[in-house]
Amino acid sequence: MTSLHRRRFLRLGGAATAVALGGCLGTTNGSPSYAEWLPAPDGGVNVAYLDFSIASETAGGDELLPLILPADTAGGADRVLTDVSGFDSVDDPLLSWPLAVGGRLVAGAALAIAVSGFGPLIDPEQPDRGIGELFMAGNVAIGLGEFDRSEAAETLRSGSAGPVGDVPFEETGSIGSFTLYAPPGEELDGVTAINDTAVVVADTREEIRRVVETANGDRASAIEHSETLTWLLETAGTGHVAGGWLGPVDLDDAYFGEPADRPVTDLIRPTDDVLASVTFEPDTGHIRADFAVQRSLDDEVASQFDARFGSASETHSVSIDGDRVTASGTYSEGVLDFEVIQPDRTTTATPDTSAPVDPPEAVATAVPDEAFAFTYEADQERVRVGITKPLDVDEVAFEAVESGYEASTTTPRADMYMYLYVDPDGDTVVVTATVDGTSGVVARRAVP
């Protein structure tokens, strides 16, 4: 039997998002309210935040919020990705970086909570129920709201449908006002804690204790421990969506994608200290972005920050003081010209793994030979499918037949790639292209 570890699903979390938008944060002594939950880190730590109130407070928010998190979180990690057309056209890292990075990090928190048995609490289509604020503190996922503990306990004990199936949880103790639950046996790791207003999910009981004691004021918080993190939080941590890290960090467990493909990697690196946020202002029809980074600077790097940050804004400022860069910009809402496209998979048959790769003529003409490269990563139980040549198609869909993992995009381009998590006991990855309503299999690879 394949072991199903929570950390694996944290890695899947980044695949569940294409863009991130969220709601307003409160502040505590100049820092965002979620800062009080951040324990003093032993080393680097990543941080991300999302407020579900965006759905009710911002025009179009009821459409934007599901772009971050699948509405049916309990449906599993094989949910077809929502594709966002137009977001890639925002060639301004001051705005695009916090949207992409914050969203991908916070999606890991969503998957962690779903795997823990609380997937029904995360519903972007009903943001006034269940979890209203979601954030990530290192590898600990935290959801805030109002919860019926007796109902939650029954859900955990009986085992609710989720990404790893019907897994029952059992009560294993308490920390402060929180009751702890864990799945029996060794097939699934992780600990879940819940009280009337918070759900916390982590790999270990000690990680739960550190977060709970920090929130209760019984342990030093990150803002008491690190002047740099305090500066980051106070400068750019308050917005509708926030994301970043105190470096150095290893983002493999929380961030979808290879390091080379992360936004503005020449300016923002895993070794830097960085935090950025985006705030939506529905009353004025504007979007505000704030950015703070501490890193080694020379004249060339400094000039890139000055030239690239705020390039799509109506007004912006960039300030450099020693090794610290701060930037802010104001944008019109029209800068995020997006179209939500949910592929209809209800009539799609399971691919025949034995059929030859012989697509219809219209599809074959639009897809060059050897347009896809497959790399099997056994230790991650996934296949990286790269697009190596330009495609003249309307959509490309990727599917791992045995595991059921799916992804699709209507904006394929050369050098883009997708990760598909596969059954390590044997699976087949199928790539299908669609042109003018005609679809056909254009590539297939058996693994391992």
Wavefront OBJ file of the C-alpha trace (Angstrom):
o trace
v 0.000 0.000 0.000
v 1.260 3.479 -0.829
v 1.956 5.710 2.162
v -0.003 8.957 2.021
v 1.776 11.653 3.976
v 0.352 15.094 4.699
v 3.560 16.755 3.502
v 2.996 15.277 0.061
v -0.328 17.070 -0.114
v 1.260 20.320 0.982
v 3.262 20.066 -2.206
v 0.048 19.478 -4.135
v -1.396 22.655 -2.680
v 0.491 24.931 -5.025
v -1.013 23.163 -8.006
v -4.487 24.204 -6.875
v -3.989 27.878 -7.644
v -3.349 30.077 -10.624
v -3.749 33.495 -9.001
v -4.546 34.727 -5.485
v -6.775 37.488 -4.214
v -8.088 37.971 -0.637
v -9.702 40.246 2.048
v -8.606 42.816 4.644
v -6.334 42.203 7.608
v -6.354 43.768 11.016
v -3.152 44.997 12.640
v -1.448 44.606 15.982
v 1.050 47.338 16.890
v 1.633 48.026 13.212
v 1.931 44.332 12.290
v -0.843 42.268 10.696
v -3.052 40.300 13.057
v -1.721 36.924 11.914
v 1.726 37.922 13.230
v 0.648 36.997 16.753
v 0.423 33.347 15.629
v 3.980 33.203 14.258
v 6.422 31.506 16.659
v 9.997 32.742 16.821
v 11.645 30.791 13.982
v 14.718 28.604 14.427
v 15.812 29.567 10.906
v 13.965 30.579 7.762
v 10.164 30.534 7.622
v 7.577 31.129 4.909
v 4.406 33.099 5.556
v 1.163 33.489 3.603
v -2.302 34.860 4.392
v -5.750 35.025 2.793
v -9.026 36.511 4.068
v -12.202 35.008 2.594
v -14.146 38.245 3.121
v -12.954 39.332 -0.314
v -16.001 37.529 -1.699
v -18.404 39.948 -0.010
v -16.298 43.104 0.207
v -14.943 43.414 -3.334
v -16.785 43.643 -6.640
v -16.326 40.334 -8.436
v -14.819 38.778 -5.330
v -17.247 35.872 -5.465
v -15.584 34.926 -8.756
v -12.026 35.748 -7.728
v -11.848 33.779 -4.494
v -12.398 30.341 -6.064
v -9.388 31.013 -8.275
v -7.210 30.501 -5.222
v -8.883 27.474 -3.713
v -11.121 24.840 -5.300
v -14.675 25.160 -3.999
v -14.819 21.386 -3.576
v -11.706 20.957 -1.452
v -13.004 17.609 -0.209
v -13.135 16.387 -3.789
v -9.448 15.615 -3.790
v -6.214 16.792 -5.275
v -7.281 15.591 -8.727
v -9.625 18.529 -9.248
v -9.109 20.128 -12.659
v -7.255 23.407 -12.289
v -9.030 26.658 -12.973
v -7.249 28.500 -15.743
v -6.873 32.270 -15.592
v -6.397 33.954 -18.938
v -4.739 37.358 -18.847
v -2.886 37.253 -15.528
v 0.431 36.424 -17.180
v 0.146 39.666 -19.132
v 0.762 41.700 -15.943
v 4.466 42.262 -16.450
v 5.024 44.029 -13.161
v 6.501 42.026 -10.260
v 5.299 44.574 -7.711
v 1.773 43.294 -8.392
v 2.271 39.836 -9.889
v 4.752 38.518 -7.304
v 2.527 38.762 -4.194
v -0.478 37.418 -6.124
v 1.375 34.372 -7.414
v 3.561 33.602 -4.403
v 1.025 34.420 -1.696
v -1.628 32.353 -3.403
v 0.557 29.341 -4.013
v 1.801 29.278 -0.443
v -1.639 29.684 1.117
v -3.029 26.952 -1.137
v -0.745 24.574 0.744
v -2.594 25.521 3.928
v -5.907 24.736 2.236
v -4.781 21.278 1.158
v -3.289 20.548 4.584
v -6.594 21.358 6.263
v -8.499 19.323 3.680
v -6.273 16.300 4.282
v -6.779 16.729 8.022
v -10.494 16.038 7.579
v -11.759 19.641 7.577
v -12.128 20.152 3.840
v -15.828 21.139 4.180
v -14.775 24.131 6.309
v -13.026 25.673 3.280
v -15.637 26.769 0.771
v -14.929 29.899 -1.283
v -18.515 29.758 -2.531
v -19.761 30.147 1.064
v -17.114 32.393 2.663
v -19.361 33.339 5.581
v -19.299 29.742 6.846
v -16.415 27.752 8.268
v -12.926 29.177 7.867
v -12.847 32.918 7.226
v -9.098 33.519 7.452
v -6.446 31.109 6.268
v -2.696 31.401 6.678
v 0.547 29.484 6.695
v 3.269 29.801 9.347
v 6.173 27.717 8.086
v 4.683 24.241 7.607
v 1.777 24.888 9.988
v -1.637 25.642 8.490
v -4.061 27.785 10.496
v -7.711 28.549 9.813
v -9.769 31.023 11.851
v -13.549 31.199 12.112
v -16.376 29.956 14.312
v -16.688 26.199 14.667
v -19.086 23.749 16.270
v -16.630 21.547 18.144
v -19.047 18.683 18.735
v -19.930 18.561 15.039
v -16.255 18.777 14.109
v -15.402 15.951 16.497
v -18.080 13.732 14.978
v -16.833 14.530 11.465
v -13.283 13.596 12.431
v -14.233 10.405 14.247
v -16.462 9.142 11.428
v -14.032 10.076 8.672
v -15.115 12.628 6.080
v -14.397 12.344 2.381
v -11.170 14.090 1.427
v -8.112 13.930 -0.795
v -6.972 10.654 0.770
v -10.392 9.060 1.172
v -12.503 8.432 4.262
v -9.934 8.616 7.055
v -11.220 8.490 10.652
v -9.379 10.549 13.280
v -9.121 9.843 16.975
v -8.724 12.204 19.926
v -5.159 12.171 21.244
v -5.106 14.834 23.975
v -5.239 18.598 24.344
v -3.081 21.723 24.401
v -4.681 24.670 26.157
v -8.214 25.099 24.778
v -7.415 22.940 21.726
v -8.400 19.289 21.339
v -5.920 17.215 19.334
v -6.785 14.587 16.732
v -4.662 12.277 14.601
v -5.358 9.410 12.197
v -4.699 5.962 13.661
v -1.798 3.877 12.443
v 1.130 5.050 10.342
v -0.375 5.432 6.869
v -1.087 9.160 7.317
v 0.920 11.469 9.530
v 0.035 14.871 10.977
v -1.869 16.334 13.938
v -5.020 18.454 13.880
v -6.056 20.793 16.700
v -9.368 22.625 17.035
v -11.117 24.940 19.469
v -14.121 27.222 19.008
v -12.326 29.713 16.764
v -9.290 28.043 15.189
v -8.107 24.926 13.366
v -4.362 24.179 13.340
v -2.746 21.437 11.258
v 0.910 20.425 11.525
v 3.214 17.452 11.146
v 3.836 17.109 14.878
v 2.270 17.823 18.244
v 5.224 20.057 19.154
v 4.579 22.325 16.152
v 0.968 22.673 17.298
v 2.144 23.529 20.823
v 4.537 26.238 19.592
v 1.825 27.983 17.565
v -0.829 27.743 20.277
v 1.493 28.970 23.023
v 2.613 31.843 20.797
v -0.975 32.933 20.113
v -1.717 32.743 23.865
v 1.312 34.904 24.688
v 3.102 32.091 26.512
v 5.974 31.885 24.023
v 8.053 34.517 22.207
v 6.578 35.445 18.853
v 8.434 36.012 15.617
v 8.018 39.778 15.833
v 9.667 39.721 19.272
v 12.484 37.550 17.993
v 13.371 39.021 14.590
v 13.701 42.731 13.860
v 13.895 41.923 10.150
v 10.620 39.980 10.154
v 8.998 42.746 12.191
v 10.082 45.250 9.535
v 8.733 43.035 6.754
v 5.368 42.570 8.449
v 4.924 46.235 9.306
v 6.041 47.421 5.865
v 4.273 45.007 3.533
v 2.360 42.405 5.537
v -1.025 44.100 5.738
v -3.223 43.557 2.692
v -5.856 41.278 1.224
v -3.342 38.610 0.322
v 0.210 38.395 1.634
v 3.128 36.078 1.058
v 6.858 35.809 1.474
v 9.553 34.440 3.728
v 12.376 35.072 6.134
v 15.282 33.387 4.408
v 16.893 31.115 3.823
v 13.966 28.787 3.125
v 13.428 25.510 1.298
v 10.172 25.987 -0.583
v 9.902 22.476 -2.022
v 7.283 21.406 0.528
v 5.098 24.477 0.176
v 5.609 25.946 -3.292
v 4.534 24.447 -6.603
v 7.153 24.743 -9.321
v 10.870 24.705 -9.843
v 12.966 27.529 -8.332
v 13.965 28.749 -11.784
v 10.306 29.363 -12.658
v 9.371 31.378 -9.597
v 8.548 35.023 -10.228
v 11.470 37.476 -10.528
v 14.016 34.930 -9.325
v 16.833 37.217 -10.378
v 15.620 39.759 -7.810
v 13.882 37.632 -5.175
v 15.655 34.491 -4.005
v 14.965 31.857 -1.310
v 17.929 33.237 0.633
v 16.441 36.747 0.821
v 14.017 38.184 3.385
v 10.867 39.258 1.567
v 7.176 39.937 2.123
v 4.596 41.432 -0.224
v 0.859 42.064 -0.179
v -2.029 43.253 -2.316
v -4.988 45.294 -1.062
v -8.217 45.808 -3.005
v -10.043 49.103 -2.550
v -13.569 48.608 -3.910
v -14.684 52.127 -3.002
v -12.057 53.695 -5.273
v -11.725 50.939 -7.862
v -7.999 50.613 -7.204
v -5.561 47.902 -6.175
v -2.573 48.642 -3.948
v 0.578 46.543 -3.812
v 3.285 46.776 -1.133
v 6.665 45.089 -1.215
v 9.625 44.809 1.159
v 12.834 42.853 0.652
v 16.184 42.690 2.394
v 19.063 41.328 0.326
v 22.565 42.160 -0.852
v 22.444 44.926 -3.453
v 24.738 46.323 -6.090
v 24.041 49.089 -8.596
v 22.760 46.677 -11.264
v 20.275 44.932 -8.942
v 19.122 48.254 -7.488
v 18.469 49.627 -10.965
v 16.348 46.551 -11.827
v 14.119 47.130 -8.795
v 13.729 50.755 -9.809
v 12.957 49.943 -13.449
v 10.707 46.901 -13.102
v 8.663 47.466 -9.948
v 5.520 49.500 -10.623
v 5.865 49.424 -14.409
v 2.117 48.752 -14.862
v 0.927 51.040 -12.050
v -0.797 54.398 -12.150
v 1.518 55.691 -9.414
v 4.360 53.992 -7.578
v 7.466 54.534 -5.494
v 10.638 52.525 -4.926
v 12.959 53.296 -2.021
v 16.396 51.755 -1.394
v 18.076 52.139 1.993
v 21.221 50.084 2.389
v 20.247 46.453 1.812
v 16.519 47.109 2.107
v 14.114 47.824 -0.751
v 10.531 48.995 -0.247
v 8.051 49.590 -3.023
v 4.370 50.437 -3.333
v 2.068 51.037 -6.250
v -1.538 51.830 -7.091
v -3.280 50.078 -10.003
v -6.643 50.290 -11.704
v -8.826 47.195 -11.305
v -8.637 46.689 -15.065
v -4.989 45.669 -14.854
v -6.170 42.189 -13.807
v -8.151 41.349 -16.906
v -9.032 37.741 -16.270
v -11.419 35.172 -17.612
v -12.432 32.159 -15.562
v -12.433 28.994 -17.643
v -13.602 25.770 -16.004
v -13.088 22.871 -18.427
v -16.115 20.600 -18.620
v -14.849 17.146 -17.689
v -18.262 15.573 -17.102
v -18.381 13.956 -20.551
v -14.690 13.118 -20.855
v -13.992 9.401 -21.025
v -11.024 7.819 -19.260
v -8.159 7.664 -21.789
v -7.424 4.270 -23.327
v -3.805 3.688 -22.322
v -3.283 1.114 -25.081
v -4.492 3.289 -27.959
v -1.830 4.693 -30.316
v -0.962 8.377 -30.329
v -2.827 9.257 -33.521
v -4.731 12.512 -33.056
v -7.174 13.956 -35.612
v -5.543 15.928 -38.440
v -6.486 19.341 -37.004
v -4.818 18.478 -33.696
v -1.777 16.806 -35.272
v -1.149 19.885 -37.427
v -1.228 22.176 -34.386
v 1.136 20.077 -32.232
v 4.744 19.557 -33.444
v 6.493 16.231 -33.004
v 8.193 15.738 -29.631
v 6.439 18.780 -28.162
v 6.351 17.258 -24.683
v 9.124 16.032 -22.387
v 8.460 13.673 -19.473
v 10.595 13.402 -16.337
v 9.643 10.864 -13.670
v 10.633 11.915 -10.134
v 10.262 8.729 -8.104
v 11.079 10.294 -4.731
v 8.261 12.826 -5.221
v 5.879 10.297 -6.854
v 5.271 12.717 -9.717
v 5.959 13.319 -13.391
v 7.032 16.658 -14.755
v 5.520 17.217 -18.215
v 7.240 20.050 -20.057
v 6.042 21.793 -23.215
v 9.139 22.061 -25.400
v 7.715 23.705 -28.552
v 5.062 26.328 -29.396
v 1.531 24.908 -29.696
v -1.299 26.333 -31.802
v -4.109 24.855 -29.680
v -7.045 26.042 -27.573
v -6.348 23.806 -24.575
v -3.946 21.179 -23.314
v -5.104 18.698 -20.655
v -2.824 16.444 -18.603
v -3.995 13.329 -16.756
v -2.445 10.583 -14.665
v -4.865 7.751 -15.381
v -4.405 5.601 -12.262
v -4.017 8.340 -9.638
v -6.727 10.474 -11.233
v -4.638 13.639 -11.020
v -5.618 16.199 -13.687
v -4.542 19.643 -14.819
v -5.230 21.796 -17.852
v -4.392 25.147 -19.381
v -5.837 27.282 -22.171
v -2.647 29.330 -22.409
v 0.073 26.752 -23.186
v 3.486 28.021 -24.175
v 6.942 26.619 -24.773
v 8.938 26.100 -21.551
v 5.741 25.739 -19.473
v 5.407 22.555 -17.438
v 2.924 20.702 -15.234
v 3.500 18.293 -12.360
v 1.231 15.245 -12.210
v 1.245 13.127 -9.074
v 1.124 9.485 -10.114
v 0.547 6.043 -8.652
v 4.096 4.767 -7.889
v 2.923 1.192 -8.463
v 2.338 2.033 -12.124
v 0.577 4.795 -13.999
v 0.129 6.334 -17.434
v 0.346 10.051 -18.151
v -1.801 11.206 -21.076
v -1.667 14.608 -22.789
v -4.685 15.715 -24.830
v -4.911 18.807 -27.045
v -8.058 20.552 -28.285
v -8.338 22.642 -31.469
v -11.650 24.236 -32.525
v -13.614 21.729 -30.459
v -11.702 18.691 -31.732
v -9.598 16.785 -29.180
v -6.996 14.081 -29.473
v -4.219 12.396 -27.504
v -0.878 13.928 -28.492
v 1.485 12.259 -26.021
v 1.508 9.352 -23.604
v 4.076 8.008 -21.148
v 3.970 4.976 -18.831
v 5.682 5.270 -15.442
v 7.798 4.245 -13.708
l 1 2 3 4 5 6 7 8 9 10 11 12 13 14 15 16 17 18 19 20 21 22 23 24 25 26 27 28 29 30 31 32 33 34 35 36 37 38 39 40 41 42 43 44 45 46 47 48 49 50 51 52 53 54 55 56 57 58 59 60 61 62 63 64 65 66 67 68 69 70 71 72 73 74 75 76 77 78 79 80 81 82 83 84 85 86 87 88 89 90 91 92 93 94 95 96 97 98 99 100 101 102 103 104 105 106 107 108 109 110 111 112 113 114 115 116 117 118 119 120 121 122 123 124 125 126 127 128 129 130 131 132 133 134 135 136 137 138 139 140 141 142 143 144 145 146 147 148 149 150 151 152 153 154 155 156 157 158 159 160 161 162 163 164 165 166 167 168 169 170 171 172 173 174 175 176 177 178 179 180 181 182 183 184 185 186 187 188 189 190 191 192 193 194 195 196 197 198 199 200 201 202 203 204 205 206 207 208 209 210 211 212 213 214 215 216 217 218 219 220 221 222 223 224 225 226 227 228 229 230 231 232 233 234 235 236 237 238 239 240 241 242 243 244 245 246 247 248 249 250 251 252 253 254 255 256 257 258 259 260 261 262 263 264 265 266 267 268 269 270 271 272 273 274 275 276 277 278 279 280 281 282 283 284 285 286 287 288 289 290 291 292 293 294 295 296 297 298 299 300 301 302 303 304 305 306 307 308 309 310 311 312 313 314 315 316 317 318 319 320 321 322 323 324 325 326 327 328 329 330 331 332 333 334 335 336 337 338 339 340 341 342 343 344 345 346 347 348 349 350 351 352 353 354 355 356 357 358 359 360 361 362 363 364 365 366 367 368 369 370 371 372 373 374 375 376 377 378 379 380 381 382 383 384 385 386 387 388 389 390 391 392 393 394 395 396 397 398 399 400 401 402 403 404 405 406 407 408 409 410 411 412 413 414 415 416 417 418 419 420 421 422 423 424 425 426 427 428 429 430 431 432 433 434 435 436 437 438 439 440 441 442 443 444 445 446 447 448
